[in-house]
Amino acid sequence: MSLPGRLLDLDGVRVFVHRSGTGTGAPLVLIHGFMMSHWAWRRVVPLLTAAGHEVVALDLPGFGESDRPTRREFRYDAQAYVRTIVRVLDALAIERATLVGHSMGAGIAIVAAANNPERVARLVLADPLAYAARISLEERAVLAPIVGPALFDALLTKRRMQRFMRRMTYHDPSVASDEWIDYLWERVRRPGGIEAALAALAFVADASDVQRALSAISAPTLIVWGENDRIFPVRYAERLAREIPHAELCLVPSCGHSPPEERPEDFARAVLQFLAADAPPRRATA
């Protein structure tokens, strides 16, 4: 379960990259969410490439097929992830890209666009991490020093993962198939995977860097939001559309936290219309 790709060595941390399609416009760089991988875009990539776009889908450090460096080697915060995105662009000789991010990956894309406007042509944000996430008492406990890592390791079971994804991540629980859960579970249990996930969770729980970056975005922006998102409620969508200049909002009905997985055709259609349009920002429904 992997798209064809290769590992880029970025200062000693290997990052998996899939690249496909051709086009004259800025390549689309797809950035996955927390504990996910490039495989979450598997239904979207062929739709975008068939429409004449070059697509790059990567695995962030700590996830998928990429390395899982220690916190001493990689900070797992917004700035570290943004440096990774820029280094991937450099390694692939991409001067300007359209960043397409989901959840945590969209939060990273926000900071990247604010910090490196010359590298970002457009921005697509799917149910983005933009404000402080709601953190349960259990999640707060695992972020505590000393006892947190052991507690996180004990609490993170395959059954809990599947139950959370079926109840919270997707509107349609069948998307959290046994095959998909096995894929994610195998990768989080790789050496360093638990530590990487916990470090990234600390970033998700804060998100202050993302919120501060919102007003600095200059790239035209499309926000795509599942109307039934239980993780980042849809009420945040209108707020975000007001706070990001040049933002267009598309709400996806009968969809939870991950439009690229649950409604790939609707998601791809919204992205392609956004890329093709020169009209002023508008509100749309998939």
C-alpha positions as CSV (number, residue, x, y, z in Angstrom):
1,M,0.0,0.0,0.0
2,S,2.2,2.8,-1.3
3,L,2.3,5.0,-4.4
4,P,5.6,4.6,-6.3
5,G,8.2,7.0,-5.0
6,R,11.7,7.6,-3.6
7,L,13.4,8.7,-0.4
8,L,15.1,12.1,-0.4
9,D,17.9,12.6,2.0
10,L,17.3,16.0,3.7
11,D,20.1,16.6,6.1
12,G,20.2,13.0,7.3
13,V,16.4,12.6,7.5
14,R,14.9,10.5,4.6
15,V,11.6,11.8,3.3
16,F,9.4,9.7,1.0
17,V,8.1,11.5,-2.1
18,H,5.7,10.4,-4.8
19,R,5.8,12.5,-8.0
20,S,3.5,12.0,-11.0
21,G,1.7,13.8,-13.8
22,T,2.8,16.7,-15.9
23,G,1.5,20.2,-16.3
24,T,2.5,23.8,-17.1
25,G,1.2,25.3,-13.8
26,A,2.7,25.1,-10.3
27,P,3.0,21.5,-9.1
28,L,0.5,20.4,-6.4
29,V,2.3,19.3,-3.2
30,L,0.0,17.2,-1.0
31,I,0.7,17.3,2.8
32,H,-1.1,14.7,4.9
33,G,-2.6,14.9,8.4
34,F,-1.6,13.6,11.9
35,M,-0.5,9.9,11.9
36,M,-1.5,9.6,8.2
37,S,0.7,9.3,5.1
38,H,0.7,10.0,1.4
39,W,-1.6,7.0,1.0
40,A,-4.5,9.1,2.3
41,W,-4.4,11.0,-1.1
42,R,-4.5,7.8,-3.1
43,R,-8.0,8.5,-4.6
44,V,-7.2,12.1,-5.3
45,V,-3.8,11.9,-7.0
46,P,-5.1,10.2,-10.2
47,L,-8.0,12.7,-10.5
48,L,-5.6,15.6,-10.3
49,T,-3.0,14.1,-12.7
50,A,-5.7,13.2,-15.2
51,A,-6.7,16.8,-15.2
52,G,-3.2,17.8,-16.3
53,H,-1.5,18.7,-13.1
54,E,1.9,17.6,-11.7
55,V,1.4,16.1,-8.2
56,V,3.9,15.5,-5.3
57,A,2.7,13.6,-2.3
58,L,5.1,13.3,0.6
59,D,5.3,11.6,4.0
60,L,6.2,14.0,6.7
61,P,9.1,12.9,9.0
62,G,7.7,10.5,11.6
63,F,5.1,9.0,9.4
64,G,4.5,6.7,6.4
65,E,7.6,5.6,4.7
66,S,9.8,8.5,5.9
67,D,12.3,8.3,8.8
68,R,11.3,8.7,12.4
69,P,14.1,10.8,13.8
70,T,14.4,11.5,17.5
71,R,13.3,14.9,18.9
72,R,17.0,15.9,19.1
73,E,17.2,15.4,15.4
74,F,13.8,16.8,14.4
75,R,11.6,19.1,16.5
76,Y,8.2,18.0,15.1
77,D,6.9,21.5,15.3
78,A,5.5,23.9,12.6
79,Q,8.9,25.4,11.8
80,A,10.6,22.0,11.5
81,Y,7.9,20.8,9.2
82,V,8.0,23.9,7.1
83,R,11.7,23.6,6.6
84,T,11.0,20.0,5.4
85,I,8.5,21.3,2.8
86,V,10.9,23.9,1.5
87,R,13.8,21.4,1.3
88,V,11.5,19.0,-0.6
89,L,10.8,21.8,-3.1
90,D,14.5,22.6,-3.4
91,A,15.4,18.9,-3.9
92,L,12.8,18.5,-6.7
93,A,13.8,21.9,-8.3
94,I,10.3,23.3,-7.7
95,E,10.4,27.1,-7.5
96,R,6.7,27.6,-6.7
97,A,4.0,25.1,-5.7
98,T,0.4,25.0,-4.8
99,L,0.3,23.5,-1.3
100,V,-2.6,21.2,-0.6
101,G,-2.8,20.2,3.1
102,H,-5.2,18.2,5.2
103,S,-5.7,18.7,9.0
104,M,-2.2,19.0,10.6
105,G,-0.7,19.1,7.1
106,A,-2.9,22.1,6.2
107,G,-1.6,23.8,9.4
108,I,1.9,23.3,8.1
109,A,0.9,24.6,4.7
110,I,-0.5,27.8,6.4
111,V,2.8,28.5,8.1
112,A,4.8,27.6,5.0
113,A,2.7,30.1,2.9
114,A,3.0,32.8,5.5
115,N,6.8,32.4,5.9
116,N,7.7,31.7,2.2
117,P,5.2,33.6,0.1
118,E,7.5,33.5,-2.9
119,R,7.4,29.7,-3.0
120,V,3.6,29.3,-2.7
121,A,1.4,30.1,-5.7
122,R,-1.9,28.9,-4.1
123,L,-3.1,27.2,-1.0
124,V,-5.7,24.5,-0.5
125,L,-6.7,23.7,3.1
126,A,-8.9,20.6,3.9
127,D,-10.3,20.7,7.4
128,P,-7.2,22.5,8.6
129,L,-5.5,22.7,12.0
130,A,-5.9,26.4,12.5
131,Y,-7.0,26.9,16.0
132,A,-6.3,25.1,19.3
133,A,-7.6,21.5,19.1
134,R,-10.0,20.2,21.7
135,I,-7.8,17.9,23.8
136,S,-9.3,15.3,26.1
137,L,-8.0,14.6,29.6
138,E,-6.3,11.5,28.3
139,E,-4.5,13.4,25.6
140,R,-3.4,16.1,28.1
141,A,-2.0,13.4,30.3
142,V,0.1,11.8,27.6
143,L,1.7,15.2,26.9
144,A,2.9,15.4,30.4
145,P,6.7,15.1,30.9
146,I,8.2,11.8,32.1
147,V,5.0,9.7,32.4
148,G,3.5,10.9,29.1
149,P,5.3,8.6,26.7
150,A,4.7,5.5,28.6
151,L,1.0,6.4,29.0
152,F,0.7,7.2,25.3
153,D,2.2,3.8,24.4
154,A,-0.2,2.0,26.7
155,L,-3.3,3.9,25.5
156,L,-2.6,3.7,21.8
157,T,-4.0,0.3,20.7
158,K,-5.2,-0.7,17.3
159,R,-8.7,-1.1,18.6
160,R,-8.7,2.4,20.1
161,M,-7.4,3.8,16.9
162,Q,-10.1,2.2,14.8
163,R,-12.8,3.2,17.2
164,F,-11.7,6.8,17.2
165,M,-11.4,6.9,13.4
166,R,-14.9,5.4,12.9
167,R,-16.6,7.6,15.4
168,M,-14.6,10.9,14.9
169,T,-12.6,11.0,11.8
170,Y,-15.1,9.8,9.2
171,H,-18.8,10.5,8.6
172,D,-18.9,7.1,6.9
173,P,-17.3,4.7,9.4
174,S,-16.6,2.1,6.7
175,V,-13.7,4.4,5.4
176,A,-11.8,3.2,8.5
177,S,-11.4,-0.3,7.0
178,D,-9.4,-3.0,8.7
179,E,-6.9,-2.7,5.8
180,W,-6.4,1.0,6.4
181,I,-6.1,0.6,10.2
182,D,-3.6,-2.2,9.7
183,Y,-1.6,0.1,7.5
184,L,-1.5,2.9,10.0
185,W,-0.9,0.7,13.0
186,E,2.1,-1.1,11.3
187,R,3.7,2.3,10.7
188,V,3.1,3.9,14.1
189,R,4.6,0.7,15.7
190,R,7.9,1.0,13.6
191,P,10.9,2.0,15.7
192,G,10.5,5.7,16.7
193,G,6.9,5.8,15.6
194,I,5.3,6.3,19.0
195,E,7.8,9.0,19.9
196,A,7.2,10.8,16.6
197,A,3.4,10.7,17.0
198,L,3.6,12.0,20.5
199,A,5.9,14.9,19.5
200,A,3.5,15.8,16.6
201,L,0.5,15.6,19.0
202,A,2.1,18.4,21.0
203,F,2.1,20.5,17.9
204,V,-1.5,19.7,17.2
205,A,-2.5,20.5,20.7
206,D,-1.0,24.0,20.5
207,A,-1.3,25.3,16.9
208,S,-0.4,28.9,18.1
209,D,2.2,29.2,15.2
210,V,-0.6,28.4,12.8
211,Q,-3.0,30.9,14.2
212,R,-0.5,33.7,14.1
213,A,0.3,33.0,10.5
214,L,-3.3,33.3,9.2
215,S,-3.3,37.0,8.5
216,A,0.1,36.9,6.7
217,I,-1.1,34.6,3.9
218,S,-1.0,36.3,0.6
219,A,-1.7,33.4,-1.7
220,P,-5.2,32.8,-3.0
221,T,-6.7,30.2,-0.7
222,L,-9.4,27.5,-1.0
223,I,-10.8,26.1,2.3
224,V,-12.6,22.7,1.9
225,W,-14.5,21.5,5.0
226,G,-16.5,18.5,5.7
227,E,-19.9,19.6,7.1
228,N,-19.9,16.7,9.6
229,D,-16.4,17.1,10.9
230,R,-16.4,16.1,14.6
231,I,-12.7,16.9,15.2
232,F,-12.6,20.5,13.8
233,P,-16.3,21.6,13.8
234,V,-17.6,23.3,10.7
235,R,-18.3,26.5,12.6
236,Y,-14.5,27.1,12.4
237,A,-14.7,27.2,8.6
238,E,-16.5,30.6,8.4
239,R,-14.2,32.0,10.9
240,L,-11.1,30.9,9.0
241,A,-12.5,32.2,5.7
242,R,-12.8,35.6,7.3
243,E,-9.3,35.5,8.8
244,I,-7.4,34.4,5.6
245,P,-7.3,37.1,2.9
246,H,-8.4,36.0,-0.5
247,A,-10.1,32.8,0.8
248,E,-12.8,30.8,-0.9
249,L,-14.8,28.3,1.2
250,C,-16.3,25.1,-0.1
251,L,-18.4,22.9,2.3
252,V,-18.7,19.2,1.6
253,P,-22.0,17.6,2.7
254,S,-22.2,14.1,4.3
255,C,-18.4,14.3,5.0
256,G,-16.4,14.2,8.1
257,H,-12.8,15.3,8.8
258,S,-11.2,14.0,5.6
259,P,-12.8,15.1,2.3
260,P,-9.9,13.7,0.3
261,E,-10.7,10.2,1.6
262,E,-14.5,10.3,2.0
263,R,-15.4,12.5,-1.0
264,P,-12.4,12.4,-3.3
265,E,-14.3,13.3,-6.4
266,D,-16.0,16.3,-4.8
267,F,-12.6,17.4,-3.3
268,A,-10.8,17.1,-6.6
269,R,-13.6,19.0,-8.4
270,A,-13.4,21.8,-5.9
271,V,-9.6,22.0,-6.2
272,L,-9.6,21.9,-10.0
273,Q,-12.3,24.6,-10.2
274,F,-10.3,26.8,-7.8
275,L,-7.1,26.3,-9.9
276,A,-8.9,27.2,-13.1
277,A,-10.9,30.1,-11.8
278,D,-9.8,33.7,-12.1
279,A,-13.0,35.0,-10.6
280,P,-13.2,36.7,-7.2
281,P,-13.5,34.5,-4.1
282,R,-17.0,33.0,-3.5
283,R,-18.7,30.5,-1.2
284,A,-19.5,27.1,-2.7
285,T,-20.9,23.7,-1.8
286,A,-19.6,20.5,-3.3
